[in-house]
Structure formats: C-alpha cells, structure tokens
Amino acid sequence: MMSLQTDAKQIFWKAVSAVLPPNMLGRNVAVKDNGDASVLQCGGKELPLHNNLYLVGFGKAVLGMAAAVEKIVGKHLLRGVISIPRGMEETLKQAGKREMLLSPDSRIRVMEGAEHNMPDKAALEAAREIQSLAEKLTEQDILLVLISGG
C-alpha cells in the first residue's frame, strides 16, 4: 500500500510530464504521410502540406515547443522564427534539457530578448521578424503559432 506522500508525488510528476512540450504537442500535432500527399493534423483539422508550413512563437516555453514541433513535422517545416527570453537557451543547455533544444540544422531562427519579461530592443526586433515572416505568407500557406505565457 502506498503512502499519501508517495501518491501525491506520482500525481505531481504525471501532471508535469503531461504538459512537457514533447508530450503535449505530440498529442495535438501530427503529420500523416499518404504516399504522394502529406497532411498536418492539428487542432482537429487536417491541412494539406505542400512546401507551405511555417512557424512562429514567443514566450518562455516556446523553445521546447518549437523543438517538439520540429521533430514532428520534420522536412515539412520551411522556416520559423521564435522569440524567447534572453538566456533561456543557455539555461536549458546547462540543465541538460537537450530535448527542449532545436536541432543543429533547424530552420527555426531563435531570437532572444525581453530579459526578465521586460520589453527591450531585441524583443521588438524579434516581433518585427515574426511580423515580416507572417506578412509574406499566402492563403495557401500554413502558419503554426506557438505561444506560452506565465
């Protein structure tokens, strides 16, 4: 028989695991390849993929989210831009959280700014880069938007 403390710890760690980016996004984003055609499954929708997938994001947890999406969609992702707080990438590296980092050949540009969640010039530049990417898309393109808050 387990103790109340042991039960509480198990519940806590299961809850934490459920919201880690690879797990959370793995349940909600998928690519289905059907021979000649591929489909992005996201938010209960199926969207045809044909060199038309882009990604933008901002927030503290977005680096891990982008890494998870990158692993799921692979070659279908053409380009992305994410804005994260200054130092977040290095913090994840030092913590050994490699699964939360982008691949070395990533097509996603990481822009750091807004140290301590305070807007600054670097965060403004990242926002402009995200805007620029979004403004160039056509109605045939798919833009995945990742947002984390806290």
PAZA-579314 format. One record per atom (N, C-alpha, C): residue number from 1; residue in one letter; x, y, z. Coordinates in steps of 0.2 Angstrom, whole numbers. Layout:
# residues N
{dopa: NUM	torgu: A	px: X	py: Y	pz: Z}
...
This chain:
# residues 150
{dopa: 1	torgu: M	px: 4	py: -6	pz: 0}
{dopa: 1	torgu: M	px: 0	py: 0	pz: 0}
{dopa: 1	torgu: M	px: 4	py: 6	pz: 0}
{dopa: 2	torgu: M	px: 3	py: 11	pz: -4}
{dopa: 2	torgu: M	px: 7	py: 17	pz: -5}
{dopa: 2	torgu: M	px: 5	py: 22	pz: 0}
{dopa: 3	torgu: S	px: 9	py: 26	pz: 2}
{dopa: 3	torgu: S	px: 8	py: 32	pz: 7}
{dopa: 3	torgu: S	px: 5	py: 38	pz: 3}
{dopa: 4	torgu: L	px: 2	py: 42	pz: 7}
{dopa: 4	torgu: L	px: -1	py: 48	pz: 4}
{dopa: 4	torgu: L	px: 4	py: 52	pz: 0}
{dopa: 5	torgu: Q	px: 10	py: 53	pz: 3}
{dopa: 5	torgu: Q	px: 15	py: 56	pz: 1}
{dopa: 5	torgu: Q	px: 18	py: 53	pz: -6}
{dopa: 6	torgu: T	px: 18	py: 47	pz: -6}
{dopa: 6	torgu: T	px: 20	py: 44	pz: -12}
{dopa: 6	torgu: T	px: 15	py: 45	pz: -18}
{dopa: 7	torgu: D	px: 9	py: 44	pz: -16}
{dopa: 7	torgu: D	px: 3	py: 45	pz: -21}
{dopa: 7	torgu: D	px: 4	py: 52	pz: -24}
{dopa: 8	torgu: A	px: 5	py: 57	pz: -19}
{dopa: 8	torgu: A	px: 5	py: 64	pz: -21}
{dopa: 8	torgu: A	px: 11	py: 65	pz: -26}
{dopa: 9	torgu: K	px: 17	py: 63	pz: -25}
{dopa: 9	torgu: K	px: 22	py: 63	pz: -29}
{dopa: 9	torgu: K	px: 21	py: 60	pz: -36}
{dopa: 10	torgu: Q	px: 18	py: 55	pz: -36}
{dopa: 10	torgu: Q	px: 16	py: 52	pz: -43}
{dopa: 10	torgu: Q	px: 12	py: 56	pz: -47}
{dopa: 11	torgu: I	px: 7	py: 58	pz: -43}
{dopa: 11	torgu: I	px: 2	py: 63	pz: -47}
{dopa: 11	torgu: I	px: 5	py: 69	pz: -49}
{dopa: 12	torgu: F	px: 9	py: 72	pz: -45}
{dopa: 12	torgu: F	px: 13	py: 78	pz: -47}
{dopa: 12	torgu: F	px: 17	py: 77	pz: -53}
{dopa: 13	torgu: W	px: 21	py: 71	pz: -53}
{dopa: 13	torgu: W	px: 26	py: 70	pz: -59}
{dopa: 13	torgu: W	px: 22	py: 68	pz: -65}
{dopa: 14	torgu: K	px: 16	py: 65	pz: -64}
{dopa: 14	torgu: K	px: 12	py: 63	pz: -70}
{dopa: 14	torgu: K	px: 9	py: 70	pz: -73}
{dopa: 15	torgu: A	px: 7	py: 74	pz: -69}
{dopa: 15	torgu: A	px: 5	py: 81	pz: -71}
{dopa: 15	torgu: A	px: 10	py: 85	pz: -75}
{dopa: 16	torgu: V	px: 16	py: 85	pz: -72}
{dopa: 16	torgu: V	px: 22	py: 88	pz: -75}
{dopa: 16	torgu: V	px: 23	py: 85	pz: -82}
{dopa: 17	torgu: S	px: 24	py: 79	pz: -82}
{dopa: 17	torgu: S	px: 25	py: 75	pz: -88}
{dopa: 17	torgu: S	px: 20	py: 77	pz: -94}
{dopa: 18	torgu: A	px: 14	py: 77	pz: -92}
{dopa: 18	torgu: A	px: 8	py: 78	pz: -97}
{dopa: 18	torgu: A	px: 9	py: 85	pz: -100}
{dopa: 19	torgu: V	px: 12	py: 90	pz: -97}
{dopa: 19	torgu: V	px: 12	py: 97	pz: -100}
{dopa: 19	torgu: V	px: 19	py: 98	pz: -103}
{dopa: 20	torgu: L	px: 24	py: 93	pz: -103}
{dopa: 20	torgu: L	px: 30	py: 95	pz: -106}
{dopa: 20	torgu: L	px: 29	py: 95	pz: -114}
{dopa: 21	torgu: P	px: 33	py: 100	pz: -117}
{dopa: 21	torgu: P	px: 31	py: 101	pz: -124}
{dopa: 21	torgu: P	px: 31	py: 95	pz: -128}
{dopa: 22	torgu: P	px: 36	py: 90	pz: -128}
{dopa: 22	torgu: P	px: 35	py: 84	pz: -132}
{dopa: 22	torgu: P	px: 29	py: 80	pz: -131}
{dopa: 23	torgu: N	px: 27	py: 80	pz: -125}
{dopa: 23	torgu: N	px: 21	py: 76	pz: -124}
{dopa: 23	torgu: N	px: 14	py: 80	pz: -126}
{dopa: 24	torgu: M	px: 14	py: 86	pz: -124}
{dopa: 24	torgu: M	px: 8	py: 90	pz: -125}
{dopa: 24	torgu: M	px: 7	py: 91	pz: -133}
{dopa: 25	torgu: L	px: 13	py: 92	pz: -136}
{dopa: 25	torgu: L	px: 12	py: 94	pz: -143}
{dopa: 25	torgu: L	px: 11	py: 87	pz: -147}
{dopa: 26	torgu: G	px: 14	py: 82	pz: -145}
{dopa: 26	torgu: G	px: 14	py: 75	pz: -148}
{dopa: 26	torgu: G	px: 7	py: 73	pz: -148}
{dopa: 27	torgu: R	px: 3	py: 75	pz: -143}
{dopa: 27	torgu: R	px: -4	py: 73	pz: -143}
{dopa: 27	torgu: R	px: -9	py: 77	pz: -148}
{dopa: 28	torgu: N	px: -6	py: 83	pz: -150}
{dopa: 28	torgu: N	px: -10	py: 88	pz: -153}
{dopa: 28	torgu: N	px: -8	py: 90	pz: -160}
{dopa: 29	torgu: V	px: -2	py: 88	pz: -162}
{dopa: 29	torgu: V	px: 1	py: 89	pz: -169}
{dopa: 29	torgu: V	px: 4	py: 83	pz: -172}
{dopa: 30	torgu: A	px: 2	py: 81	pz: -178}
{dopa: 30	torgu: A	px: 4	py: 75	pz: -181}
{dopa: 30	torgu: A	px: 5	py: 77	pz: -189}
{dopa: 31	torgu: V	px: 9	py: 73	pz: -192}
{dopa: 31	torgu: V	px: 9	py: 73	pz: -199}
{dopa: 31	torgu: V	px: 7	py: 66	pz: -202}
{dopa: 32	torgu: K	px: 3	py: 66	pz: -206}
{dopa: 32	torgu: K	px: 1	py: 59	pz: -209}
{dopa: 32	torgu: K	px: 3	py: 59	pz: -216}
{dopa: 33	torgu: D	px: 8	py: 55	pz: -218}
{dopa: 33	torgu: D	px: 10	py: 54	pz: -225}
{dopa: 33	torgu: D	px: 6	py: 49	pz: -229}
{dopa: 34	torgu: N	px: 3	py: 51	pz: -234}
{dopa: 34	torgu: N	px: -1	py: 46	pz: -238}
{dopa: 34	torgu: N	px: 2	py: 45	pz: -245}
{dopa: 35	torgu: G	px: 8	py: 42	pz: -245}
{dopa: 35	torgu: G	px: 11	py: 42	pz: -252}
{dopa: 35	torgu: G	px: 14	py: 48	pz: -255}
{dopa: 36	torgu: D	px: 10	py: 51	pz: -260}
{dopa: 36	torgu: D	px: 11	py: 57	pz: -263}
{dopa: 36	torgu: D	px: 9	py: 63	pz: -259}
{dopa: 37	torgu: A	px: 5	py: 63	pz: -254}
{dopa: 37	torgu: A	px: 2	py: 68	pz: -251}
{dopa: 37	torgu: A	px: 3	py: 68	pz: -243}
{dopa: 38	torgu: S	px: 4	py: 73	pz: -240}
{dopa: 38	torgu: S	px: 5	py: 74	pz: -233}
{dopa: 38	torgu: S	px: 0	py: 78	pz: -230}
{dopa: 39	torgu: V	px: -2	py: 77	pz: -224}
{dopa: 39	torgu: V	px: -7	py: 81	pz: -221}
{dopa: 39	torgu: V	px: -5	py: 83	pz: -214}
{dopa: 40	torgu: L	px: -6	py: 89	pz: -212}
{dopa: 40	torgu: L	px: -4	py: 91	pz: -205}
{dopa: 40	torgu: L	px: -11	py: 91	pz: -201}
{dopa: 41	torgu: Q	px: -11	py: 87	pz: -196}
{dopa: 41	torgu: Q	px: -16	py: 86	pz: -191}
{dopa: 41	torgu: Q	px: -15	py: 90	pz: -185}
{dopa: 42	torgu: C	px: -19	py: 95	pz: -184}
{dopa: 42	torgu: C	px: -18	py: 100	pz: -179}
{dopa: 42	torgu: C	px: -25	py: 103	pz: -177}
{dopa: 43	torgu: G	px: -26	py: 103	pz: -170}
{dopa: 43	torgu: G	px: -32	py: 106	pz: -168}
{dopa: 43	torgu: G	px: -39	py: 103	pz: -171}
{dopa: 44	torgu: G	px: -39	py: 97	pz: -172}
{dopa: 44	torgu: G	px: -45	py: 94	pz: -175}
{dopa: 44	torgu: G	px: -45	py: 95	pz: -183}
{dopa: 45	torgu: K	px: -41	py: 98	pz: -186}
{dopa: 45	torgu: K	px: -41	py: 99	pz: -193}
{dopa: 45	torgu: K	px: -36	py: 96	pz: -197}
{dopa: 46	torgu: E	px: -37	py: 94	pz: -203}
{dopa: 46	torgu: E	px: -32	py: 91	pz: -207}
{dopa: 46	torgu: E	px: -30	py: 96	pz: -213}
{dopa: 47	torgu: L	px: -24	py: 98	pz: -213}
{dopa: 47	torgu: L	px: -22	py: 104	pz: -218}
{dopa: 47	torgu: L	px: -17	py: 101	pz: -223}
{dopa: 48	torgu: P	px: -18	py: 101	pz: -229}
{dopa: 48	torgu: P	px: -13	py: 98	pz: -234}
{dopa: 48	torgu: P	px: -6	py: 102	pz: -234}
{dopa: 49	torgu: L	px: -1	py: 98	pz: -234}
{dopa: 49	torgu: L	px: 6	py: 100	pz: -234}
{dopa: 49	torgu: L	px: 9	py: 100	pz: -241}
{dopa: 50	torgu: H	px: 11	py: 105	pz: -243}
{dopa: 50	torgu: H	px: 15	py: 105	pz: -250}
{dopa: 50	torgu: H	px: 20	py: 111	pz: -250}
{dopa: 51	torgu: N	px: 25	py: 110	pz: -246}
{dopa: 51	torgu: N	px: 30	py: 116	pz: -245}
{dopa: 51	torgu: N	px: 27	py: 122	pz: -243}
{dopa: 52	torgu: N	px: 23	py: 122	pz: -238}
{dopa: 52	torgu: N	px: 19	py: 128	pz: -236}
{dopa: 52	torgu: N	px: 18	py: 129	pz: -228}
{dopa: 53	torgu: L	px: 23	py: 126	pz: -224}
{dopa: 53	torgu: L	px: 22	py: 126	pz: -217}
{dopa: 53	torgu: L	px: 27	py: 130	pz: -214}
{dopa: 54	torgu: Y	px: 25	py: 135	pz: -210}
{dopa: 54	torgu: Y	px: 29	py: 140	pz: -207}
{dopa: 54	torgu: Y	px: 28	py: 140	pz: -199}
{dopa: 55	torgu: L	px: 32	py: 142	pz: -195}
{dopa: 55	torgu: L	px: 31	py: 143	pz: -188}
{dopa: 55	torgu: L	px: 33	py: 149	pz: -185}
{dopa: 56	torgu: V	px: 30	py: 152	pz: -180}
{dopa: 56	torgu: V	px: 32	py: 157	pz: -176}
{dopa: 56	torgu: V	px: 30	py: 156	pz: -169}
{dopa: 57	torgu: G	px: 33	py: 159	pz: -164}
{dopa: 57	torgu: G	px: 31	py: 158	pz: -157}
{dopa: 57	torgu: G	px: 35	py: 163	pz: -153}
{dopa: 58	torgu: F	px: 32	py: 164	pz: -147}
{dopa: 58	torgu: F	px: 35	py: 168	pz: -142}
{dopa: 58	torgu: F	px: 33	py: 166	pz: -135}
{dopa: 59	torgu: G	px: 38	py: 167	pz: -130}
{dopa: 59	torgu: G	px: 36	py: 165	pz: -123}
{dopa: 59	torgu: G	px: 42	py: 161	pz: -121}
{dopa: 60	torgu: K	px: 42	py: 160	pz: -114}
{dopa: 60	torgu: K	px: 47	py: 156	pz: -110}
{dopa: 60	torgu: K	px: 47	py: 149	pz: -113}
{dopa: 61	torgu: A	px: 42	py: 146	pz: -114}
{dopa: 61	torgu: A	px: 42	py: 138	pz: -115}
{dopa: 61	torgu: A	px: 42	py: 137	pz: -123}
{dopa: 62	torgu: V	px: 42	py: 142	pz: -127}
{dopa: 62	torgu: V	px: 42	py: 141	pz: -134}
{dopa: 62	torgu: V	px: 48	py: 137	pz: -137}
{dopa: 63	torgu: L	px: 54	py: 138	pz: -134}
{dopa: 63	torgu: L	px: 59	py: 134	pz: -137}
{dopa: 63	torgu: L	px: 58	py: 127	pz: -137}
{dopa: 64	torgu: G	px: 56	py: 124	pz: -131}
{dopa: 64	torgu: G	px: 54	py: 117	pz: -131}
{dopa: 64	torgu: G	px: 48	py: 115	pz: -135}
{dopa: 65	torgu: M	px: 43	py: 120	pz: -136}
{dopa: 65	torgu: M	px: 38	py: 118	pz: -140}
{dopa: 65	torgu: M	px: 40	py: 118	pz: -147}
{dopa: 66	torgu: A	px: 44	py: 123	pz: -149}
{dopa: 66	torgu: A	px: 47	py: 123	pz: -156}
{dopa: 66	torgu: A	px: 51	py: 117	pz: -158}
{dopa: 67	torgu: A	px: 55	py: 115	pz: -153}
{dopa: 67	torgu: A	px: 59	py: 109	pz: -154}
{dopa: 67	torgu: A	px: 54	py: 102	pz: -155}
{dopa: 68	torgu: A	px: 49	py: 102	pz: -151}
{dopa: 68	torgu: A	px: 44	py: 96	pz: -152}
{dopa: 68	torgu: A	px: 41	py: 96	pz: -158}
{dopa: 69	torgu: V	px: 39	py: 102	pz: -161}
{dopa: 69	torgu: V	px: 35	py: 103	pz: -167}
{dopa: 69	torgu: V	px: 40	py: 101	pz: -173}
{dopa: 70	torgu: E	px: 46	py: 104	pz: -172}
{dopa: 70	torgu: E	px: 51	py: 102	pz: -177}
{dopa: 70	torgu: E	px: 52	py: 95	pz: -178}
{dopa: 71	torgu: K	px: 52	py: 91	pz: -173}
{dopa: 71	torgu: K	px: 53	py: 84	pz: -173}
{dopa: 71	torgu: K	px: 47	py: 80	pz: -176}
{dopa: 72	torgu: I	px: 41	py: 83	pz: -175}
{dopa: 72	torgu: I	px: 35	py: 80	pz: -178}
{dopa: 72	torgu: I	px: 34	py: 81	pz: -185}
{dopa: 73	torgu: V	px: 36	py: 88	pz: -187}
{dopa: 73	torgu: V	px: 34	py: 89	pz: -194}
{dopa: 73	torgu: V	px: 40	py: 89	pz: -199}
{dopa: 74	torgu: G	px: 46	py: 88	pz: -196}
{dopa: 74	torgu: G	px: 52	py: 87	pz: -200}
{dopa: 74	torgu: G	px: 53	py: 92	pz: -206}
{dopa: 75	torgu: K	px: 54	py: 88	pz: -212}
{dopa: 75	torgu: K	px: 56	py: 92	pz: -218}
{dopa: 75	torgu: K	px: 50	py: 96	pz: -220}
{dopa: 76	torgu: H	px: 44	py: 96	pz: -218}
{dopa: 76	torgu: H	px: 38	py: 100	pz: -220}
{dopa: 76	torgu: H	px: 39	py: 107	pz: -218}
{dopa: 77	torgu: L	px: 43	py: 108	pz: -212}
{dopa: 77	torgu: L	px: 44	py: 115	pz: -210}
{dopa: 77	torgu: L	px: 49	py: 119	pz: -214}
{dopa: 78	torgu: L	px: 47	py: 124	pz: -217}
{dopa: 78	torgu: L	px: 51	py: 128	pz: -222}
{dopa: 78	torgu: L	px: 55	py: 133	pz: -218}
{dopa: 79	torgu: R	px: 52	py: 137	pz: -213}
{dopa: 79	torgu: R	px: 55	py: 142	pz: -209}
{dopa: 79	torgu: R	px: 51	py: 144	pz: -203}
{dopa: 80	torgu: G	px: 55	py: 146	pz: -198}
{dopa: 80	torgu: G	px: 52	py: 148	pz: -192}
{dopa: 80	torgu: G	px: 56	py: 154	pz: -189}
{dopa: 81	torgu: V	px: 52	py: 157	pz: -184}
{dopa: 81	torgu: V	px: 55	py: 162	pz: -180}
{dopa: 81	torgu: V	px: 52	py: 162	pz: -173}
{dopa: 82	torgu: I	px: 56	py: 161	pz: -168}
{dopa: 82	torgu: I	px: 53	py: 162	pz: -161}
{dopa: 82	torgu: I	px: 57	py: 167	pz: -157}
{dopa: 83	torgu: S	px: 53	py: 170	pz: -153}
{dopa: 83	torgu: S	px: 56	py: 175	pz: -148}
{dopa: 83	torgu: S	px: 56	py: 172	pz: -141}
{dopa: 84	torgu: I	px: 62	py: 171	pz: -138}
{dopa: 84	torgu: I	px: 62	py: 169	pz: -131}
{dopa: 84	torgu: I	px: 66	py: 173	pz: -126}
{dopa: 85	torgu: P	px: 65	py: 173	pz: -120}
{dopa: 85	torgu: P	px: 68	py: 177	pz: -115}
{dopa: 85	torgu: P	px: 76	py: 176	pz: -116}
{dopa: 86	torgu: R	px: 80	py: 181	pz: -115}
{dopa: 86	torgu: R	px: 87	py: 181	pz: -115}
{dopa: 86	torgu: R	px: 89	py: 176	pz: -110}
{dopa: 87	torgu: G	px: 94	py: 171	pz: -112}
{dopa: 87	torgu: G	px: 97	py: 166	pz: -108}
{dopa: 87	torgu: G	px: 93	py: 160	pz: -107}
{dopa: 88	torgu: M	px: 87	py: 159	pz: -110}
{dopa: 88	torgu: M	px: 83	py: 153	pz: -110}
{dopa: 88	torgu: M	px: 86	py: 147	pz: -113}
{dopa: 89	torgu: E	px: 89	py: 148	pz: -119}
{dopa: 89	torgu: E	px: 93	py: 143	pz: -122}
{dopa: 89	torgu: E	px: 99	py: 140	pz: -118}
{dopa: 90	torgu: E	px: 103	py: 145	pz: -116}
{dopa: 90	torgu: E	px: 108	py: 143	pz: -112}
{dopa: 90	torgu: E	px: 106	py: 139	pz: -105}
{dopa: 91	torgu: T	px: 101	py: 142	pz: -102}
{dopa: 91	torgu: T	px: 98	py: 138	pz: -96}
{dopa: 91	torgu: T	px: 96	py: 131	pz: -98}
{dopa: 92	torgu: L	px: 93	py: 130	pz: -103}
{dopa: 92	torgu: L	px: 91	py: 123	pz: -105}
{dopa: 92	torgu: L	px: 97	py: 119	pz: -106}
{dopa: 93	torgu: K	px: 102	py: 122	pz: -110}
{dopa: 93	torgu: K	px: 108	py: 118	pz: -111}
{dopa: 93	torgu: K	px: 111	py: 116	pz: -105}
{dopa: 94	torgu: Q	px: 112	py: 121	pz: -100}
{dopa: 94	torgu: Q	px: 116	py: 119	pz: -94}
{dopa: 94	torgu: Q	px: 112	py: 114	pz: -89}
{dopa: 95	torgu: A	px: 105	py: 114	pz: -90}
{dopa: 95	torgu: A	px: 101	py: 109	pz: -86}
{dopa: 95	torgu: A	px: 101	py: 103	pz: -90}
{dopa: 96	torgu: G	px: 104	py: 102	pz: -95}
{dopa: 96	torgu: G	px: 104	py: 95	pz: -99}
{dopa: 96	torgu: G	px: 98	py: 94	pz: -102}
{dopa: 97	torgu: K	px: 94	py: 99	pz: -104}
{dopa: 97	torgu: K	px: 87	py: 98	pz: -107}
{dopa: 97	torgu: K	px: 88	py: 98	pz: -115}
{dopa: 98	torgu: R	px: 92	py: 93	pz: -117}
{dopa: 98	torgu: R	px: 93	py: 93	pz: -125}
{dopa: 98	torgu: R	px: 87	py: 92	pz: -129}
{dopa: 99	torgu: E	px: 82	py: 89	pz: -126}
{dopa: 99	torgu: E	px: 76	py: 88	pz: -130}
{dopa: 99	torgu: E	px: 72	py: 94	pz: -130}
{dopa: 100	torgu: M	px: 73	py: 99	pz: -127}
{dopa: 100	torgu: M	px: 70	py: 106	pz: -127}
{dopa: 100	torgu: M	px: 73	py: 110	pz: -132}
{dopa: 101	torgu: L	px: 79	py: 108	pz: -135}
{dopa: 101	torgu: L	px: 83	py: 112	pz: -140}
{dopa: 101	torgu: L	px: 81	py: 110	pz: -147}
{dopa: 102	torgu: L	px: 82	py: 115	pz: -151}
{dopa: 102	torgu: L	px: 82	py: 114	pz: -158}
{dopa: 102	torgu: L	px: 87	py: 110	pz: -161}
{dopa: 103	torgu: S	px: 86	py: 106	pz: -167}
{dopa: 103	torgu: S	px: 92	py: 103	pz: -170}
{dopa: 103	torgu: S	px: 97	py: 107	pz: -173}
{dopa: 104	torgu: P	px: 103	py: 105	pz: -173}
{dopa: 104	torgu: P	px: 108	py: 109	pz: -176}
{dopa: 104	torgu: P	px: 107	py: 112	pz: -183}
{dopa: 105	torgu: D	px: 103	py: 108	pz: -187}
{dopa: 105	torgu: D	px: 101	py: 111	pz: -194}
{dopa: 105	torgu: D	px: 94	py: 113	pz: -194}
{dopa: 106	torgu: S	px: 92	py: 116	pz: -189}
{dopa: 106	torgu: S	px: 85	py: 119	pz: -188}
{dopa: 106	torgu: S	px: 84	py: 124	pz: -193}
{dopa: 107	torgu: R	px: 78	py: 125	pz: -195}
{dopa: 107	torgu: R	px: 75	py: 130	pz: -200}
{dopa: 107	torgu: R	px: 72	py: 136	pz: -196}
{dopa: 108	torgu: I	px: 72	py: 135	pz: -189}
{dopa: 108	torgu: I	px: 69	py: 140	pz: -185}
{dopa: 108	torgu: I	px: 74	py: 145	pz: -182}
{dopa: 109	torgu: R	px: 73	py: 151	pz: -183}
{dopa: 109	torgu: R	px: 78	py: 156	pz: -180}
{dopa: 109	torgu: R	px: 76	py: 158	pz: -173}
{dopa: 110	torgu: V	px: 80	py: 157	pz: -169}
{dopa: 110	torgu: V	px: 79	py: 159	pz: -162}
{dopa: 110	torgu: V	px: 82	py: 166	pz: -160}
{dopa: 111	torgu: M	px: 77	py: 170	pz: -158}
{dopa: 111	torgu: M	px: 79	py: 177	pz: -156}
{dopa: 111	torgu: M	px: 78	py: 178	pz: -149}
{dopa: 112	torgu: E	px: 83	py: 180	pz: -145}
{dopa: 112	torgu: E	px: 82	py: 181	pz: -138}
{dopa: 112	torgu: E	px: 82	py: 189	pz: -136}
{dopa: 113	torgu: G	px: 78	py: 190	pz: -131}
{dopa: 113	torgu: G	px: 77	py: 197	pz: -129}
{dopa: 113	torgu: G	px: 72	py: 197	pz: -123}
{dopa: 114	torgu: A	px: 70	py: 203	pz: -121}
{dopa: 114	torgu: A	px: 65	py: 203	pz: -116}
{dopa: 114	torgu: A	px: 67	py: 200	pz: -109}
{dopa: 115	torgu: E	px: 73	py: 202	pz: -107}
{dopa: 115	torgu: E	px: 76	py: 199	pz: -101}
{dopa: 115	torgu: E	px: 71	py: 200	pz: -95}
{dopa: 116	torgu: H	px: 70	py: 195	pz: -91}
{dopa: 116	torgu: H	px: 65	py: 196	pz: -86}
{dopa: 116	torgu: H	px: 58	py: 198	pz: -88}
{dopa: 117	torgu: N	px: 56	py: 196	pz: -94}
{dopa: 117	torgu: N	px: 50	py: 198	pz: -97}
{dopa: 117	torgu: N	px: 49	py: 205	pz: -98}
{dopa: 118	torgu: M	px: 54	py: 209	pz: -98}
{dopa: 118	torgu: M	px: 53	py: 216	pz: -99}
{dopa: 118	torgu: M	px: 55	py: 218	pz: -107}
{dopa: 119	torgu: P	px: 50	py: 221	pz: -110}
{dopa: 119	torgu: P	px: 51	py: 223	pz: -117}
{dopa: 119	torgu: P	px: 58	py: 227	pz: -118}
{dopa: 120	torgu: D	px: 61	py: 225	pz: -123}
{dopa: 120	torgu: D	px: 68	py: 229	pz: -125}
{dopa: 120	torgu: D	px: 68	py: 229	pz: -133}
{dopa: 121	torgu: K	px: 74	py: 232	pz: -135}
{dopa: 121	torgu: K	px: 75	py: 232	pz: -142}
{dopa: 121	torgu: K	px: 75	py: 226	pz: -145}
{dopa: 122	torgu: A	px: 79	py: 221	pz: -142}
{dopa: 122	torgu: A	px: 79	py: 214	pz: -145}
{dopa: 122	torgu: A	px: 72	py: 211	pz: -146}
{dopa: 123	torgu: A	px: 68	py: 212	pz: -141}
{dopa: 123	torgu: A	px: 61	py: 209	pz: -141}
{dopa: 123	torgu: A	px: 57	py: 212	pz: -147}
{dopa: 124	torgu: L	px: 58	py: 218	pz: -148}
{dopa: 124	torgu: L	px: 55	py: 222	pz: -153}
{dopa: 124	torgu: L	px: 57	py: 220	pz: -160}
{dopa: 125	torgu: E	px: 64	py: 219	pz: -161}
{dopa: 125	torgu: E	px: 66	py: 216	pz: -167}
{dopa: 125	torgu: E	px: 64	py: 209	pz: -168}
{dopa: 126	torgu: A	px: 63	py: 205	pz: -163}
{dopa: 126	torgu: A	px: 60	py: 198	pz: -164}
{dopa: 126	torgu: A	px: 53	py: 199	pz: -166}
{dopa: 127	torgu: A	px: 49	py: 203	pz: -163}
{dopa: 127	torgu: A	px: 42	py: 204	pz: -165}
{dopa: 127	torgu: A	px: 42	py: 206	pz: -173}
{dopa: 128	torgu: R	px: 46	py: 211	pz: -175}
{dopa: 128	torgu: R	px: 46	py: 213	pz: -182}
{dopa: 128	torgu: R	px: 48	py: 207	pz: -186}
{dopa: 129	torgu: E	px: 53	py: 203	pz: -184}
{dopa: 129	torgu: E	px: 54	py: 197	pz: -189}
{dopa: 129	torgu: E	px: 49	py: 192	pz: -189}
{dopa: 130	torgu: I	px: 45	py: 191	pz: -184}
{dopa: 130	torgu: I	px: 39	py: 187	pz: -184}
{dopa: 130	torgu: I	px: 34	py: 190	pz: -189}
{dopa: 131	torgu: Q	px: 33	py: 196	pz: -188}
{dopa: 131	torgu: Q	px: 28	py: 200	pz: -192}
{dopa: 131	torgu: Q	px: 30	py: 200	pz: -199}
{dopa: 132	torgu: S	px: 36	py: 200	pz: -201}
{dopa: 132	torgu: S	px: 39	py: 200	pz: -208}
{dopa: 132	torgu: S	px: 37	py: 193	pz: -211}
{dopa: 133	torgu: L	px: 39	py: 188	pz: -207}
{dopa: 133	torgu: L	px: 38	py: 181	pz: -210}
{dopa: 133	torgu: L	px: 30	py: 180	pz: -211}
{dopa: 134	torgu: A	px: 26	py: 182	pz: -206}
{dopa: 134	torgu: A	px: 19	py: 181	pz: -207}
{dopa: 134	torgu: A	px: 16	py: 185	pz: -213}
{dopa: 135	torgu: E	px: 18	py: 191	pz: -214}
{dopa: 135	torgu: E	px: 16	py: 196	pz: -219}
{dopa: 135	torgu: E	px: 17	py: 193	pz: -226}
{dopa: 136	torgu: K	px: 23	py: 189	pz: -227}
{dopa: 136	torgu: K	px: 25	py: 186	pz: -233}
{dopa: 136	torgu: K	px: 21	py: 180	pz: -235}
{dopa: 137	torgu: L	px: 17	py: 177	pz: -231}
{dopa: 137	torgu: L	px: 13	py: 171	pz: -232}
{dopa: 137	torgu: L	px: 7	py: 172	pz: -237}
{dopa: 138	torgu: T	px: 5	py: 167	pz: -240}
{dopa: 138	torgu: T	px: -1	py: 167	pz: -244}
{dopa: 138	torgu: T	px: -6	py: 163	pz: -241}
{dopa: 139	torgu: E	px: -12	py: 163	pz: -244}
{dopa: 139	torgu: E	px: -18	py: 160	pz: -241}
{dopa: 139	torgu: E	px: -17	py: 152	pz: -242}
{dopa: 140	torgu: Q	px: -12	py: 150	pz: -246}
{dopa: 140	torgu: Q	px: -10	py: 143	pz: -247}
{dopa: 140	torgu: Q	px: -6	py: 140	pz: -241}
{dopa: 141	torgu: D	px: -3	py: 145	pz: -238}
{dopa: 141	torgu: D	px: 2	py: 143	pz: -233}
{dopa: 141	torgu: D	px: -1	py: 142	pz: -226}
{dopa: 142	torgu: I	px: 3	py: 138	pz: -222}
{dopa: 142	torgu: I	px: 0	py: 136	pz: -215}
{dopa: 142	torgu: I	px: 5	py: 139	pz: -210}
{dopa: 143	torgu: L	px: 3	py: 143	pz: -205}
{dopa: 143	torgu: L	px: 7	py: 146	pz: -200}
{dopa: 143	torgu: L	px: 5	py: 143	pz: -194}
{dopa: 144	torgu: L	px: 10	py: 139	pz: -191}
{dopa: 144	torgu: L	px: 9	py: 137	pz: -184}
{dopa: 144	torgu: L	px: 11	py: 142	pz: -179}
{dopa: 145	torgu: V	px: 7	py: 144	pz: -174}
{dopa: 145	torgu: V	px: 9	py: 150	pz: -169}
{dopa: 145	torgu: V	px: 9	py: 146	pz: -163}
{dopa: 146	torgu: L	px: 15	py: 147	pz: -159}
{dopa: 146	torgu: L	px: 16	py: 144	pz: -153}
{dopa: 146	torgu: L	px: 17	py: 150	pz: -148}
{dopa: 147	torgu: I	px: 13	py: 150	pz: -143}
{dopa: 147	torgu: I	px: 13	py: 155	pz: -138}
{dopa: 147	torgu: I	px: 13	py: 152	pz: -131}
{dopa: 148	torgu: S	px: 17	py: 154	pz: -127}
{dopa: 148	torgu: S	px: 17	py: 152	pz: -120}
{dopa: 148	torgu: S	px: 17	py: 158	pz: -115}
{dopa: 149	torgu: G	px: 14	py: 158	pz: -110}
{dopa: 149	torgu: G	px: 14	py: 163	pz: -105}
{dopa: 149	torgu: G	px: 16	py: 161	pz: -98}
{dopa: 150	torgu: G	px: 16	py: 166	pz: -94}
{dopa: 150	torgu: G	px: 17	py: 165	pz: -87}
{dopa: 150	torgu: G	px: 20	py: 170	pz: -84}
